[in-house]
Amino acid sequence: MAVIRKETKADYETVEALIRRSFYNLYIPGCVEHYLVRRMRNHEDFIRELDFVIELEGEIIGNIMYTKSRLTDESGREKEIVTFGPVCIAPEYQRKGYGKQLIGHSLARAEALGYEAVVIFGSPVNYVGSGFVSCRKHNICAEDGKYPAAMLVKELVPGALDGRKWIYRDSPVMAVSEQEAREYDDKLEKLEKKHLPSQEEFYIMSRSFLE
């Protein structure tokens, strides 16, 4: 039976290695996510109460982390919301429901903490089953006014977004330098960087927008 609990400092090395293994060559040759989490943990927007691992027979097989983000309406009114990511499940345990279980647990906790909405970036096929919908359906756009196909939204409090136009802004910690990430990665155990079809899928999705 899977157990979900908060991440502790003793888990950091294990979780970072898991994130690296899960994301390596998925979106780009190599990855930046393991470097991102090192930065996130010391940032003011990191939400420690929403930092969870999922264990199976005492082994950590997944992790999810949240940061604060915000929505601004056309009058300048701001609403603090949350964003999760990275979220990962070890490759050998994927497509078995553990990711959905981890997301569901963390969303319930986020709601209990008083957050009204979550905005994420990801492939819709991975998240619509957890109640996420297109940003266009809640009239939430990126700072450039566009509606990214990969930007997904879930209201934790029904009606919280009330149909007005919102502009989404994530935490500055998410702006990772790929060069710094490569330099960090080069210090770790060597993994082979490859070009895989999933990278083309990511390229297409990350550059697709809705009217």
Secondary structure, DSSP 8 states (H G I E B T S, - for coil): -EEEEE--GGGHHHHHHHHHHHHTTTSSSS-SHHHHHHHHTTSTTB-GGG-EEEEETTEEEEEEEEEEEEEEETTS-EEEEEEEEEEEE-GGGTTSSHHHHHHHHHHHHHHHTT--EEEEES-HHHHGGGT-EEGGGGTEE-TTS-EETTEEEEESSTTTTTT--EEEE--GGG---HHHHHHHHTTS--------HHHHHHHHHHT-EE-
